[in-house]
Amino acid sequence: MSRKSTQVLIKGVILSEARGKFKKCQICQKEFGIFHKEHQCKRCRRAVCQNCANHHGPVLGDAGYSKQSHRICNTCKEESESIKKFIEQYKIGIGKDTFSLDWLKSSGLTVDIAKKEYEFAQKENDRAKDKGEFIKMKQELQLAMIDFWLNLTYSFREFLFNLMKDIELDLLQQQICRVLGALLLQYPEIGYGSDQVMITIFLLCFCSEASAFIILTILYSDIIPSYLYPLNLRKTPYDYQHEIDQVLQVLEQGFKIKQQELQNIKPFIRTRIPRYALTLGINLFQFQTSFYMINLILLGPKTGYDNFIKCLAVSFYQQFEDIKTFINSQEDAEAQILRNVKSTQCEKDFSITKVIIFIPHKRVTQSVVIQRSNEKKPSNQIQPEHNKDVKVEIQIKTNQNMSENAAVQDKGFQEQRRKSVEVKTTPEVDEEKTNLKLYIEKIEETLMTKHKLVTELQNRIKELQNQAPQFNNNNSDVDKQLLEANEQLRKRIQEYETQISQLEEQNKYSNKLQEDAQETVISIQKSNKELEQQLENSLRTNKDLYLQIKDLKNQSPQLQTPSPLTPQREKNFQINIALVQKKNEEQLQQQIDQEQQRIVQLEFQMNQLNKELLGLQQLNQDKLKIIGNLEVRLIELDSTKRENEKLTLEIATLFKKIEHHELVIIQQQEEIDDLKDKYDKLTKQHEIQSEELDQVRIEKRQNLEEYDRKENELLLIIEDLKNRLTEMTKQYQTTSDQLNQSLDHNNQMQNLVQEKDETIQLLEAGIAKGVKKIAEIEANHHKQKEDDRKKIEELNQIIEQNNQQIKNLEDNIAEKDAKLEEHKKEFKALKIIFVTLEEKWTKLDNDHKDLSGQHQRLIAECEEWKRKFNEVDGEHQGLKEKYRLIIIEYEKVKENTNEKMNELKSQNDDLHRKLKALEDKHQLLQNQHQALLDRLEKETQNHIKKVGELDLIIIGLEKKAHEYKTLSENQKLEIDNLQAIIKELEGKIAQAEKDQQHRHQQLLVQITQHLEKVTKLENRNSKLELDILELEKRIQELILYNQDYKNEIIKQDEKITILIKEGQTKESEIIKLIEVIEKQKLDLIDYEKIIRELRQRIQELELIIIEKDKKIVEQEKSIKKLQTLLVQFKTLSEEMASIN
């Protein structure tokens, strides 16, 4: 969406233009350049290249598809085609049941039930007492619908446009009113919110009205928590902290994102999670992703809300980097989520989050729909179970039947135990004994399974104790592993502490059970002793009676006297005695058998209780051992913990410093880039505006020049005409009078037309027909004005030439009068139109009054936006100043570096020049030196030749001297002169040779000096080159160091992920251990039940003992009766003896 509605009732995504913001294509990620130009998709407003946006076609807007074709990217083309295929494949239509069948089935309902419930709800709408929320919905529905059509995303808009080809908007609004009205009248505690409109529209795309009503009740009864009801949100605002924690939990546990990175996203999640939670993601994602989320929620209503939160976390994970980059502009981040999150990728990533279990929220209560009492609802209205279908109800109630069967079996076993305790005189005792044996075997099996579980727990705990943390030799690896080991140890310590607390509670509970069992055993032993004493007493009494009977038998024959009646009496007496003895013996045997059975049963029970006591004692011993091992382990862990904490603190400080520096550098670079982009944009805008202003100024100047030129021409023409008219006024006064009258008439008509034009101009653009006709009249009038001017000029020329032209002007004036009459007729017609337009104006005025209220709201919003704009402008100015300071510093640094580089370059160039000059000089000197050497060699050769010649001359002269010894003194003098000349020549030759040597030495010295200078310069140049190489090496070393550092960070992250996985595996093992402990708890609960049953049995046994005491009392009474009979028998025998 490129704009906001006046009242934000429906939540949508604002799509700003991405052109100029991105340096790369948002689809293929290729950089824009001269040969890879930037374009924009007119549907999703992405910045794309030409290869990723080859398609052209009409774009859907507020008023339908555009007439012109625009550029569309490939992803938008694919999405629009997939939406059309989706509608055709599933034959979707508004008000039709398509996907609603599966949604209702997942909650145990059918379409027939939904129709019945919807009909019943509509019948009861009039009886509803609380209609406040319904009235509020009815008042705001039209505004919500307008806002809905304005704030639709491009994806959902295209789906609805393809779906609503033949359906009117009023019908859709009526359906929404019926469905939402039924919900709010039946359940006013939910309350009305504008987001419900969007949810109902989405449901009506796949459901009928009845099924949409039922699915809304399912949403608010089973899925959406009660604290998110609109009425509750109005009363007590909610901070959405539970949902934020769940999203962060999924990102951390499911996708292994670090908490430091999650801190960067937290502001976005905190501000944007209410939008996603209240709308269930509708109109904030692409259509197919939002459909995937709603389908996932409704197919599993028990875990629907948790699955929705997981889907939100998946979408944030997919656009994690974009959210980080656009953290300051959250609307752009929402736009990236809308464009790039797809249902297929969500489905893949959602499978990772299935393992994650959320902690239940404390504020979550039963929903309003469930809380409503059954008195308010009739029998056929939706209960929390929604009157489920028979087949589905059978599937759901299987677990209940299983539990009921188990309870029946337990009752059966209890009855069997009760029966076994009672005295049995029937032959069914053996069957009951076998049943009791089976029951006892089952109890023993449960005890064995419990013992196995305890042994498995011990083994696993030993394995965990034996597992030692492994550390590498490298310092970096050691630090990382220490950090990870610390975290794992903390987690383990916490888990061990919880386990220890649980074990202590279990130990206390088991001690209580032992005490109760000992008390029951002691009470049973006491009762057994009392029964044994009673049996001994009864046996003694029976023995005494037996002895008395024997004495009586012995006495009876002594007392007898011979008589004819004695044999018969004796027989009868003996028969009676035998019968009495048999009865007494049978009763005693029965009592003995019963007591023996009871003793056997009590002994069996005592054995069972002793076994249970032994098992509990073993469990307590094992628990004590585990606790001792855990305490030792905790002591060791505390010692390692203290050492590791120091290292972790040092490492954490180092990491914080590094991260802080990196973040500062990144932020500065981002700020510089943003400022550069903004500066470029502003410069472009300024250039465009300056160009436009220049063009406007040039046009104004041209127009002014033309206007001045035309005015000058007109003034000249007018002056000529005035002169001519003054000359011709006397001759043609009549014609001038007529012309003046006609002109006055025309001016009056012009004034009238201008007045009418002013009245017509007051009307607005809605008066289209009247404006068109007035425009035509004005055009005709202007044409007539121009014609009049031309004709006046023609008349002036005709006046100078002929009087006949004056007649032609009169004819023209008559024609104008006819046209004016026609204009009058048209003006009357315009009056009629004006009346109709006034009526329309009244209607428009009323509409204008309605719009004025909206205009005031817009003004208020505009003032808010202005305030925000001023704030943003202030921030922008601050950023400009920062950018200016940064640029100044950057330019200073750049200038310094450039100056240094220029100095170095200039020095290097000077040195190169000097080197070249010296090399040239060196070559010249070498050439001169070679030339001098050649000359010297030639001169020496010449001198040698001359010396040879002189030697020859001297030898000849010596010979001559020998020959001419006898010559005169004159000749001697000549010889002396010649010898002096020869000596002088020899001295000159020696001096010349010395001069040559001296010059040669000087040249050598100069050459050596030049060579030394050259070597110095070369050394200096080499040093500079070495410095440059060292700088380059340092730069490369820094780059390599940075790369190594990054690689080490990556390795550390990988190791951390591995250790986290190991920790997760251990956590899963610990979770399994916790499950086993919970099973043990359940077993202990079962043992409690067994002990309760045993107590009941003991109470029953006590009742039986009381009954037996009563029977013993009755036996004692019968014995006393027998004693009285014996006494009577003795008296009779004595009487018989006396008679005899």
Secondary structure, DSSP 8 states (H G I E B T S, - for coil): --S--SS--S--------TTT-SB-TTT--B--SSS--EE-TTT--EE-STT--EEE--EETTEE-SS-EEE-HHHHHHHHHHHHHHHHHT--TT--STHHHHHHHTT--HHHHHHHHHHHHHTTTT-S--HHHHHHHHHHHHHHHHHHHS--HHHHHHHHHH-SS--HHHHHHHHHHHHHHHHHH-TTT---THHHHHHHHHHTTS-HHHHHHHHHHIIIIIS-GGGSHHHHHHS----HHHHHHHHHIIIIIS---HHHHHHHHHHHHHHHHHHHHHTTTTTS-HHHHHHHHHHHHHSGGGHHHHHHHHHHHHHHHTHHHHHHTSS-HHHHHHHHHHH--HHHHHHHHGGGGG------TT----HHHHS-TTTS-TTS--TT-S--HHHHHHHTHHHHHHHHHHHHHHHHHHHHHHHHS---STTHHHHHHHHHHHHHHHHHHHHHHHHHHHHHHHHHHHHHH------SSHHHHHHHHHHHHHHHHHHHHHHHHHHHHHHHHHHHHHHHHHHHHHHHHHHHHHHHHHHHHHHHHHHHHHHHHHHHHHHHHHHHHH----SSHHHHHHHHHHHHHHHHHHHHHHHHHHHHHHHHHHHHHHHHHHHHHHHHHHHHHHHHHHHHHHHHHHHHHHHHHHHHHHHHHHHHHHHHHHHHHHHHHHHHHHHHHHHHHHHHHHHHHHHHHHHHHHHHHHHHHHHHHHHHHHHHHHHHHHHHHHHHHHHHHHHTTTTHHHHHHHHHHHHHHHHHHHHHHHHHHHHHTS-TT-HHHHHHHHHHHHHHHHHHHHHHHHHHHHHHHHHH-SHHHHHHHHHHHHHHHHHHHHHHHHHHHHHHHHHHHHHHHHHHHHHHHHHHHHHHHHHHHHHHHHHHHHHHHHHHHHHHHHHHHHHHHHHHHHHHHHHHHHHHHHHHHHHHHHHHHHHHHHHHHHHHHHHHHHHHHHHHHHHHHHHHHHHHHHHHHHHHHHTTTS-HHHHHHHHHHHHHHHHHHHHHHHHHHHHHHHHHHHHHHHHHHHHHHHHHHHHHHHHHHHHHHHHHHHHHHHHHHHHHHHHHHHHHHHHHHHHHHHHHHHHHHHHHHHHHHHHHHHHHHHHHHHHHHHHHHHHHHHHHHHHHHHHHHHHHHHHHHHHHHHHHHHHHHHHHHH-
